[in-house]
């Protein structure tokens, strides 16, 4: 785990942990922006967990 301002990195071979980390990085939403806003996507998504998104102004 490497903490940075608006990014970071997690290395694992655990697929379940990968899914959880992706979910947390999307505010807990079940779909990323690409899947929500493209023509093939759907505006529907669920917030399935409390997720995180910190911008530099939030941590300065």
Secondary structure, 3 states (H helix, E strand, C coil): CEECCCCEECCCCCHHHHHHHHHHHCCCECCCHHHHHCCCCCCCCCECCCCCCCCHHHHC
